[in-house]
Amino acid sequence: MTAASRQQKLVDLFKMATVIPVLTIERREDAVPLAKALVAGGVRVLEVTLRTPVAIEAAKAMIAEVPDAIVGIGTILNADDLARAKALGAKFGISPGGTPELLKAAAAEELPFAPGIATASELMQALAHGFDIVKFFPAEQSGGIESLRALAGPFPNVRVCPTGGIGEANALAVGGSWLCPPADIRSGNWAGITAMCIRAMKLLKPA
């Protein structure tokens, strides 16, 4: 897979998504019912973050038991995380940032990958390694929509997935955790999560 085709695959995934839930799963047994609830609400592209000890097993379970879910791995911090994401069959990877070592490793892999950026310099590093699709993080704390508009001037061809409640013409998708409140996951309120997804998809559906 060429770098261009890898990036196009990520574009296609993000365009399909509109909204990507950022999932921090505390219990492995929640993984499959959570994924089913999200898919039932029209949310198929899921980001499982590597923030808990059960994250990898949770992602594996989703991939194996919820075939309609498109599961990616988030909070990829280094080359080892990237290799684990690829090995378990993730469809994409996302990082909150991008060290030179991680960008180099990701550029050598076929796994579609979006590094995180918060400044023009970080965006230039991502572009230098072939990544023109990035995660803008932390979005609101980094200036929100005004920062996105400012970056769009010198970087008109860059496509962005902001995390933090931002929707803009040059955003491929919006990432967030509000679709899956921890209290709903702990209580098994899968119907409530599905209903929230349905509402969000109606509100965020492109014209």
N, C-alpha and C positions, 0 to 999 in steps of 0.2 A: 504494500500500500504506500503510495506516495504521500508526501506531506500535504499536498493540495487535496487529495482524496480523503485523507484523514480529517482535515479541517472541514471539508464539505459534509462529511458524515456527522460531525458535531453540529454544524449549522442545521442540518435536517432534523436532528434530534431536538435541538432547542426550539426550532420553529414549531415542531409538533407539540412541544410541551406547554408553551405559554406560561405556565407556572410550575416550578420544580420544588417539591417539598424537601426541606433539609431535615433529615431524620436522625435523631440521636436516640438509639434504641438501648434501653437498659436491661431488658429481659428478652432472651431469644424467643420465648414462646409468644411474644407480641408481634414478631416479625411478619409471619404469614397473614394473620387476620388484619394487621395494619395495611399491608400491601393490597389485600383484597378489598378493604374498605376504600382505599385511595382509588384503585382502578374502577371500582363501582361508581365512584363519583366523577369519573372522566379524567383522572390524573394518573397517567401511565409512566411518566419519566420520573424516577425516584432517585434521590441522592442519599445514600446511607453514609453517614460520617464515621470516621475512624476515631471516635471520641470515647468509646466504651470498650471493655474487654470482650463483649459479645458481638461487636460490630461485624466482623468477618463471618461468623457463623450465621448471624441474622441475614446478611446479604446472600449467603449461599442458600439459605432456606427460601428466601424470596425468589431467587433465580430458579430453583428446582421446582417450587410448588405453585408459583404464580406466573405462568408463562406469558400472560398479557402485560406484565410489568416489565419496564425497561430500566434495569437497575444499574446505577453508577455508584462510584465510591468517591466520597468527599473527604476533606481534611487530609489529603495526601501531602505529606511533609518532606518526603525524601524518596530516593530511588527504591528502597526496600518496600515502602508503602505502595509505590507504583507497581512493582513486581507482584505484590500480593493481590492487588486489584485485577491485574491481567490474569493471574493464575486462577482466580475464582470464577472468571467469566464475566466480569463487569463490562458493560457496554461503553462506559466513558469514565473519565477521572476528572476531579476538580480539586484545586488547591486554594487555600486562602492567600497564598503568596507565591513566590517563585525565586528560589535561590539559583545561582548559576549551575550548581550540580544537578538540581532537580530539572531545570529547563533542558539541560544537555541530555539527561536520561530520558525525559519525555520525548524529546525530538528524535531519539533513536528508536522509539517504540511505535507500534502500530495502534495502540490504544488511543482513541480520541481523547484529548486532554485540554482543559482550560485552566491556565495558571491565574492566580489572583493578582490584581494590581490595585494600587490606590493613588499612584502618582504618574506623571508623564515619564519620568525616568524608568520606573518599573515597567511601564507599557513598552518603552523602547527596548528594554532587555527582552521582553517577551517576543516582540516583533523580530528582533535579531536572531532568535532561535526558531522562527517560523510560525509563531502563534499569533494570529490576528483575531482570535476569539478568546475573550478573557472574562474572568469574574471580577467585578468591581466590588471590593470588600475592604473594610466595612463601609457600605454605601452611604448611609446617612451621616455617619461620623466623619466621612471623608469629603463631605460637601454636597452629597445628594445630587439632585437633578442639575443644579448649577455647575457642579464639577463635571458631570457627564457632558453637558453642553459645551463647556470650555474645552474638554479633551476632543470633542468631535471636530473642532476647528482644525488643528494640526494633524489629526488622525481620522480623516473622514471615512476610511475604509475598514476601520476596526469595529467589530461587533461585540456587544457587551451583554453579559448576564449579571445584573446588579442584584445583590442580596441586601434586602432592607426596605421593601415596600416601595420600589420605584418602577414606574412604567413610562417609557419614552419611545419615540419613533425608532431610535437606533438600538433599542434593547431587544435582543432575540427572545429572552425569557426572563422572568423574575423568579428569584429563589427566595424561599422563606420557610420559617418553621411554624407560622401561625396556623397552618392547616391541620397540624397534629399537636394540639395542646397536651403537655405531659399528663395533666390530670385525666384527660379523656383516654389516653393510652393506658394509664395505670388502672383505670376503672373498666377498660374494655368497651368504651362507648364508640364502637365501630360505626354504628348507624349515624351518630352525631358527626363523626369525621367525614363520612360519605356525604352527608347533607352540606357540610361546610365546603367540601370540594365542589359540589354542584353549584353552589352560590358563587364561589370564586371564579369558576370557569365561565359562568354567565357574565360576570362583571368584567373579566379580563379578556373575553373573547375578542380577537381582532375584528375591526369593522370590515 
